[in-house]
Each structure stands twice: as structure tokens, then as C-alpha cells.
Amino acid sequence: MPYATFNGLQYQYSASMPGDPRQAVVFIHGAGGSCQDWQNQVDGLGRDFLAIAVDLPGHGLSGGKSGDSIEYYREFLYSFAERILGIPFFLAGHSMGGAVALDFALSYPGMVAGIILISTGSRLKVLPSILESLREGKIPKNLVPSLYRKGTPETVLKAAREGMEEAAVYYADMKACDRFDVGGRLGEIEIPALVITGEKDVMTPVKYGQYLRDNLKNAVFEVVEDSGHMTMLERPADINALIHDFMVKNNK
């Protein structure tokens, strides 16, 4: 996979594109994740668009340290986009990545053609018990099952556990989520928005997506049936179709 180098560090990203891309989409993973969470989208949407998924600092194979504020990741994304992209792009974020997308749209609206908000909210409070466990260096046992719909095969859950980052990375990310709240500023975002929530998501339930739809000026809302918090992994074809149609509709 390619790397972007700036500030003396290397940051890994995954990319795919057709011969002559006219539109671009950048994917931002959630807490403790990596660009691998988006590989189905990079491969699928890369047939029609420039599709890029990046490892945030301290995640995956990127250098640097994880941060405990959404603003930290927003500024990293600005630096990354300035070096890699020369055109306005669609920005897609999952969970914590959705918070980054919202904050980026508020700070740099001219750089973004539209935002895609998956399994996220305008406010992402974290249970104190989860923060305490992570602060102690322990990943809560119930964290992985809560990310997927009930009935998910144990093999999938096992792979998810094995792919988790260190507790210190989760702790920083969860603190960033816990501090995030832009509910009072959603009306400032005028660019098109696609809001997607898994029907069985218990971490960012359907009401979170409904709130985004009701308070963003130009939003459409989709509920993906029989999927949990990791809907882009559970229902990749559905997610790809929704993103594809949204980007085509908002092509300028």
C-alpha cells in the first residue's frame, strides 16, 4: 500500500481508481480501526471513483500517535488531503470517523463536495465504565459483540478481536469521541450529506441518524436492514450502492 510522507512521518493509505477519475471519496475509520475496514468500499467504488482510505496517525501502519481530540484528526486529514488530492472530494466517516467528517465540513467546507456519515452521531458520549477499562489497559469483553448484529458468526467476532489495536489507542480515540459534540452547529453545514445507520446498531442507534437528518440542511437518511455498527463490513454491497448513487447525484 502507498504512503504519504509529511511532518517527518509516513501515513499508510489504500487507494483504487479508474483510468480517469472525475470524483474522489476519502474514507475515515472509527476508533481503533484502520483503512482495512474500508477495503470493500475502496475495491468496489474504485471502479468509478478515486477511492482512498487512510490509516489515521497511530493506527494501522501509519506513524505518529493517536489523538484524544477530533480536532487532531481533522487537522491530520487536512494535511493529508492537501498533499494527495487536488479536487474537492466526498468525505466518508464511520463512527469516530463520522465525527471527523462533521468537524472537517464545519472547518473546511470548500474542500468537501459532500459528506457520508455512517454509524455516527453529532454527539458520541462513551460509557464511563468503558473509558475506565481502557484507561487501565483492558479492552472490555463486550466491546466487539456490541459492534455487530446479534447472530454474527464467532469466526467474524474472533477476527475482529484479533484485529483490534492496543487499548491505549482505543482509550485516546474514545476520549476524543466522548468530548465531541457539534449538535448545535449542524445547521451550519450546507453541503449534501448521506446519513447511514445499521438497523440493529446498539452503539449509534437509528435515532442518532434521525437527528442528523433532521438537523442537517441537505441530508438524506438510509437505514440498512439487519446490520449493526460495522455495517460497511456486514453489508458492503448495500453501502457501496448507497454511496455510489449519492456521489453520482451530487456530481458537479
Secondary structure, 3 states (H helix, E strand, C coil): CCEEEECCEEEEEEEECCCCCCCEEEEECCCCCCHHHHHHHHHHHCCCCEEEEECCCCCCCCCCCCCCCHHHHHHHHHHHHHHHCCCCEEEEEECHHHHHHHHHHHHCHHHEEEEEEECCCCECCCCHHHHHHHHCCCCCCCHHHHHCCCCCCHHHHHHHHHCCCCHHHHHHHHHHHHHCECHHHHHHCCCCEEEEEECCCCCCCHHHHHHHHHHCCCEEEEEECCCCCCHHHHCHHHHHHHHHHHHHHCCC
